[in-house]
Each structure stands twice: as structure tokens, then as C-alpha cells.
Amino acid sequence: MIFGKLLPRDSHFFELFKQHGEAIVDGSRAFIAMVHNYDDPALRKRHAAEVDAAERLADRITADVNHRLHKSLIPPLGREQIHALINAMDDILDLLRDVTETMSLYDVREMTGEVVHLAELSARCCERVRDAVALLPGLDRPEVAEGALKTCEEIDRLESDADRVMNAAMSRLFREEPDVRELIKLKAIYERLESISDRCEDVATLIEGIVLKNS
């Protein structure tokens, strides 16, 4: 591999990617905690605030990456790769906050089993994104590059699982939910939750491209 020869003088980008990955996981875990404690208004509010805090932190990290990208003479990856990767990561937390706010705005009263299942799959995807991003500094080692690709494959499988859960949830919703307002609410939430795993897959695709391009 020639990736090691291309490593930049400014490796702080990798640290920022790592910090963003941790923020994604923190936000996803706060979201899961909110879903599991949804019947408790105080806990629901607290965990929703934690999701919002993680999203705001990630926004600051994204801004820092983009600012450094304009000033760095020799970034660790291609400029387009860095820009695309950090913004794809930021989309994940944007969606986590969006679905959190949607539950509040739509006055959702209780969580369905499908919401819980999709939320758990989303959280697992988020953890794999963090793991894959953390491997970026070591891609000059073949075993690390292989580990990154395998982690991306796990994200792809989780995204496929989320697709199947969402399709089954939609089918059940339209067959069994008699209240049109509840149907509309849950449909929006299911779609947003499934989109989280889609955005995680976008990150996986970008990382796969980085590995393959520099191998």
C-alpha cells in the first residue's frame, strides 16, 4: 500500500473525525435511552437534550474540519474526501436530532416495537461508523485497512436489516392502524429512523472508497 507515503503533515483531521464519531455514538445512545424511557416525561426531556448537545458538538467539529481544510497545505486525504466524509457524518446526527424533535412536535404518546427495533439498529450502525473512522490513521497497515472494510460491510448489513424492519413496520402500520393521524406520525418516524442507517451507509461507502483508492 502507498497510503503511508501520502500521510499529511497535519494529522489533526483524524482526531477530529474520531471526536465526531464519539459524538455520533453519544447521540445515538441518548436517543436509545429516550426511546426506552419515553413514558417518563422528565427522562424523555433529559435524553432529548443530550441528543441536541451531541448534535451541536458535532456541528462545531464539522465547522472546525472545514475551516482547517481551507488552511491546510497538505491534508491527510483528498480535500473532497475530507469534506464529503465529515458532512456525511454530520448528517447522521442531524437525523437523530430531527427524529427526536419530530416525536415531540407530533406529540407521539408511546413507542412501538418497530420504533425500538429501528432505533437499536441505528445505534449499532452509529457504533460501527465510529469504529471505522477510528481506523483511518492506520490505513497504511494492510490489517487495519482490511478491518475498516469489514466494519463497512457490517454497516451495510445493518442497513439492510433496517430496510427489512422498516418495510415490515410500514406493512403492519397500513394494515392495522385505524387512526389516520397516528398512521401519519408513525410513518414519518419510521422513515426518519431508517434514514439514519442510510446515512451511516453513506459514510461506509466513502471510507471504502478511501481505502481502495489508497491501496
C-alpha positions in Angstrom: 0.0 0.0 0.0 1.2 3.5 -0.7 -1.2 5.2 1.7 1.6 5.7 4.3 3.5 7.8 1.8 0.5 10.1 1.4 0.0 10.8 5.1 -0.1 14.5 5.8 1.9 16.8 8.0 -1.4 17.8 9.6 -2.9 14.7 11.1 -5.3 16.6 13.4 -8.1 15.8 10.9 -8.0 12.2 12.1 -8.5 13.3 15.7 -11.5 15.5 14.7 -13.0 12.6 12.8 -12.6 10.5 15.9 -14.2 13.1 18.1 -17.1 13.4 15.7 -17.5 9.6 15.7 -17.7 9.7 19.5 -20.4 12.4 19.3 -22.4 10.3 16.9 -22.3 7.4 19.4 -23.2 9.6 22.3 -26.2 11.0 20.4 -27.4 7.5 19.4 -27.1 6.2 22.9 -29.0 9.2 24.3 -31.7 8.6 21.7 -32.0 4.9 22.7 -32.2 6.0 26.3 -35.0 8.4 25.4 -36.9 5.7 23.5 -36.6 3.2 26.4 -37.7 5.8 28.9 -40.3 7.5 26.7 -43.1 7.1 29.3 -41.2 9.2 31.8 -41.5 12.9 30.6 -38.5 14.1 32.7 -36.2 11.4 31.4 -37.5 11.9 27.9 -36.7 15.6 28.1 -33.2 15.0 29.6 -32.2 12.4 26.9 -33.6 14.6 24.1 -31.4 17.4 25.4 -28.4 15.0 25.3 -29.1 14.3 21.7 -29.3 18.0 21.0 -26.0 18.6 22.8 -24.2 15.8 20.8 -25.5 17.3 17.6 -24.3 20.8 18.5 -20.9 19.5 19.4 -20.7 17.6 16.1 -21.6 20.8 14.2 -18.7 22.6 15.9 -16.3 19.8 14.9 -17.6 19.8 11.4 -17.0 23.6 11.2 -13.5 23.1 12.5 -12.7 20.4 9.9 -14.0 22.6 7.1 -12.1 25.6 8.4 -8.8 23.6 8.7 -9.4 22.2 5.2 -9.2 25.7 3.7 -6.0 26.5 5.6 -4.1 23.1 5.4 -1.5 22.8 2.7 -1.2 19.0 2.9 -4.4 17.4 4.3 -4.2 13.6 5.2 -6.7 12.7 2.5 -8.1 14.4 -0.6 -9.9 17.6 0.1 -13.1 16.3 -1.5 -12.8 13.1 0.6 -12.4 15.0 3.8 -15.3 17.4 3.0 -17.6 14.6 1.9 -16.8 12.4 4.9 -17.3 15.0 7.7 -20.5 16.2 6.2 -21.8 12.7 5.7 -21.0 12.0 9.4 -22.8 15.2 10.4 -25.9 14.2 8.5 -26.2 11.2 10.9 -26.6 13.4 14.0 -28.8 15.9 12.1 -31.2 13.0 11.5 -31.0 11.8 15.1 -32.0 15.3 16.3 -34.6 15.5 13.6 -36.4 12.3 14.7 -36.1 13.4 18.3 -37.8 16.7 17.5 -40.4 15.0 15.3 -41.5 12.8 18.2 -42.1 15.9 20.3 -43.7 18.0 17.6 -46.1 15.2 16.6 -46.9 14.5 20.2 -46.1 10.8 19.9 -47.5 9.2 23.1 -45.8 5.7 23.1 -43.1 3.8 21.3 -43.9 0.8 19.1 -41.8 -2.3 19.0 -40.8 -1.2 15.5 -39.5 2.1 16.7 -37.4 0.4 19.3 -36.0 -2.1 16.8 -35.1 0.6 14.3 -33.6 2.8 17.0 -31.4 -0.1 18.2 -30.3 -0.9 14.6 -29.5 2.8 14.1 -27.4 2.9 17.3 -25.4 -0.2 16.2 -24.8 1.4 12.8 -23.5 4.5 14.6 -21.1 2.5 16.7 -19.7 0.9 13.6 -19.3 4.3 11.9 -17.2 5.4 14.9 -15.1 2.2 14.7 -14.5 2.6 11.0 -13.5 6.3 11.3 -11.1 5.5 14.2 -9.2 3.2 11.8 -8.4 5.9 9.2 -5.0 6.9 10.7 -3.7 3.3 10.3 -4.7 2.5 6.8 -1.1 2.2 5.7 -1.2 -1.2 7.5 -3.0 -3.9 5.5 -4.6 -5.5 8.5 -6.1 -2.1 9.5 -7.4 -1.4 6.0 -9.0 -4.9 6.0 -10.6 -4.2 9.3 -12.0 -0.9 8.0 -13.5 -2.7 5.0 -15.0 -5.4 7.3 -16.5 -2.7 9.5 -18.1 -1.1 6.5 -19.5 -4.4 5.4 -21.2 -4.7 8.9 -22.8 -1.3 8.4 -24.1 -2.4 5.0 -25.7 -5.5 6.6 -27.2 -3.4 9.4 -28.6 -1.0 6.8 -30.2 -4.0 5.0 -31.7 -5.2 8.3 -33.1 -1.7 8.9 -34.7 -1.8 5.5 -36.5 -5.1 6.2 -37.7 -3.9 9.6 -39.0 -0.6 8.1 -40.8 -2.4 5.3 -42.5 -4.8 7.8 -43.3 -1.9 10.0 -45.0 0.0 7.2 -46.9 -3.0 6.1 -48.3 -3.6 9.6 -49.0 0.1 10.1 -51.2 0.4 7.0 -53.0 -2.9 7.7 -53.6 -2.4 11.4 -53.6 1.3 12.4 -57.2 2.7 12.3 -56.3 6.2 13.3 -55.1 8.2 10.3 -53.3 10.7 12.5 -51.3 8.0 14.3 -50.5 6.4 10.9 -49.1 9.7 9.6 -47.0 10.2 12.8 -45.5 6.7 12.8 -44.9 6.7 9.1 -42.8 9.8 9.4 -40.8 8.4 12.4 -40.2 5.1 10.7 -38.9 6.8 7.6 -36.6 9.1 9.6 -35.2 6.2 11.7 -34.5 4.1 8.6 -32.7 7.1 7.0 -30.2 7.1 9.9 -28.8 3.8 8.7 -28.8 5.1 5.1 -26.6 7.9 6.2 -24.3 5.5 8.0 -24.1 3.5 4.8 -23.1 6.7 3.0 -20.2 7.1 5.4 -19.2 3.4 4.9 -19.2 3.9 1.1 -16.9 6.9 1.5 -14.5 5.0 3.7 -14.4 2.1 1.4 -13.5 4.5 -1.4 -10.7 6.0 0.7 -9.3 2.5 1.5 -9.5 1.3 -2.1 -8.1 4.5 -3.6 -5.1 4.5 -1.4 -4.3 0.8 -1.5 
